[in-house]
Amino acid sequence: MNFYSKDKHNAFDSREVAQWIAFGPVIFQAARILRNSGILQEISDSRKEGLTIEEIVEKVKISTYGVRVLLESGLGMGLVLLNEKKYTLGKVGFFILSDALTKVNMDFVHDVNYQGLFHLEESIKTGKPEGLKTFGTWNTVYEALSQLPEHVQKSWFNFDHFFSDDAFQDVLPMVYKDGVKNILEIGGNTGKWAIASANYNPDIHVTIMDLPGQLNVAKQKIADLGLNDRVSFLEANLLDESLKLEKGFDAIWMSQFLDCFSEPEIVSILKRCYDSLDENGQVIIMEPFWDCQKYEIASFVLQQTSLYFTAVANGNSQMYSAETFLKCVTQAGFEVVEQIDNIGISQTILKCKKIK
Ligand SMILES: C[S@@+](CC[C@H](N)C(=O)[O-])C[C@H]1O[C@@H](n2cnc3c(N)ncnc32)[C@H](O)[C@@H]1O
């Protein structure tokens, strides 16, 4: 679906959209504080009755001035409505307050990206995640993850898991249907897929490969669940081109992993997968491609998420279009034998085999 072939705005509303962009950071922060301060919740609890500004001030213990500027910004955004001096919740306010996707995205943008994005322009110039320095000195966010402040880690993991977790149950039968028993999971993170796999079928063995910080969390979780004989661990940095992959796996599974790398790096990782698999081996990839989405808003979320990779994560990767990504797959010597779109919120599965 090409959402982008026609301009959907007329001149009048284009200028309005341009103002929303110009004031983007302002309305973002105001909406977030309206949510976090309890103002939206109090207004929501008052239902159709609504609350006066004095009543809101009394309930949230913020100055009249503070509540007023936030609410007036909220009026402009459609978060709240005002009738006869009483504020009620608008539809957009309802989603800011209660929608899980919106909450996860807003927390991720604020806690992980907001300050780092100030360095976006620099990152585009250098190809490095210049915004990561707002947290410390690392090459990529993945090396930093286990050392970031707790609330930042929480928002990062909530975001990451939100987009893959709900797909896992649908995907398990697709991955294991061809008799795959011994699987290597690259970028296994905190072990969610490995645990889901072990619970899915007692004959499956998963080997998780990841950086030490994430692997240690996975090891602890797997041990707590008594799954040590079902899951193995390999500590590795896939950016090290000299690192070869072990042979003997039926399949290699990578979920939301290859988007952490530039196109040449993706090709290098896939080539090493190629060398480690026998001729029947499969690489199974789960990725959210922005050009495979049913709804334009899903593409929008992915397109904007790309800038997290630019400014904070690594400086050189993104949420890819399938068009760009599939070229890397072919370049590494694989053909896609099956592509299944629209899994979970936004995922695509690619089953790849070696080109004979
Ligand atoms: C976005 S998370 C995906 C996690 C999980 N597979 C999922 O679907 O939710 C990417 C994972 O890749 C790992 N990773 C990133 N760069 C890596 C590298 N150079 N070597 C090994 N693992 C890496 C990260 O530590 C993280 O666990």
The ligand as a MOL file (V3000), in Angstrom:
LIG
                    3D

  0  0  0     0  0            999 V3000
M  V30 BEGIN CTAB
M  V30 COUNTS 27 29 0 0 0
M  V30 BEGIN ATOM
M  V30 1 C 15.7650 -4.4390 19.7000 0
M  V30 2 S 16.3560 -5.7190 20.6660 0 CHG=1
M  V30 3 C 15.3700 -7.0880 20.1380 0
M  V30 4 C 15.1030 -8.0460 21.2230 0
M  V30 5 C 14.1990 -9.2370 20.9150 0
M  V30 6 N 14.7760 -10.0950 19.9200 0
M  V30 7 C 12.7910 -8.8100 20.5560 0
M  V30 8 O 12.3140 -9.1810 19.5010 0
M  V30 9 O 12.1680 -8.1190 21.3610 0 CHG=-1
M  V30 10 C 17.9170 -6.0240 19.9260 0
M  V30 11 C 18.7940 -7.0070 20.6410 0
M  V30 12 O 19.9920 -7.1450 19.8770 0
M  V30 13 C 21.1050 -7.1040 20.7420 0
M  V30 14 N 22.2640 -6.5560 20.0360 0
M  V30 15 C 22.4020 -5.3030 19.5390 0
M  V30 16 N 23.6260 -5.1430 19.0080 0
M  V30 17 C 24.2700 -6.3160 19.1720 0
M  V30 18 C 25.5610 -6.7760 18.8300 0
M  V30 19 N 26.4400 -5.9700 18.2350 0
M  V30 20 N 25.8970 -8.0520 19.1210 0
M  V30 21 C 25.0170 -8.8760 19.7400 0
M  V30 22 N 23.7600 -8.4990 20.0880 0
M  V30 23 C 23.4070 -7.2320 19.8210 0
M  V30 24 C 20.6640 -6.1890 21.8590 0
M  V30 25 O 21.4390 -6.3990 23.0100 0
M  V30 26 C 19.2010 -6.5570 22.0330 0
M  V30 27 O 19.0350 -7.5990 22.9440 0
M  V30 END ATOM
M  V30 BEGIN BOND
M  V30 1 1 1 2
M  V30 2 1 2 3
M  V30 3 1 2 10
M  V30 4 1 3 4
M  V30 5 1 4 5
M  V30 6 1 5 6
M  V30 7 1 5 7
M  V30 8 2 7 8
M  V30 9 1 7 9
M  V30 10 1 10 11
M  V30 11 1 11 12
M  V30 12 1 11 26
M  V30 13 1 12 13
M  V30 14 1 13 14
M  V30 15 1 13 24
M  V30 16 1 14 15
M  V30 17 1 14 23
M  V30 18 2 15 16
M  V30 19 1 16 17
M  V30 20 1 17 18
M  V30 21 2 17 23
M  V30 22 1 18 19
M  V30 23 2 18 20
M  V30 24 1 20 21
M  V30 25 2 21 22
M  V30 26 1 22 23
M  V30 27 1 24 25
M  V30 28 1 24 26
M  V30 29 1 26 27
M  V30 END BOND
M  V30 END CTAB
M  END
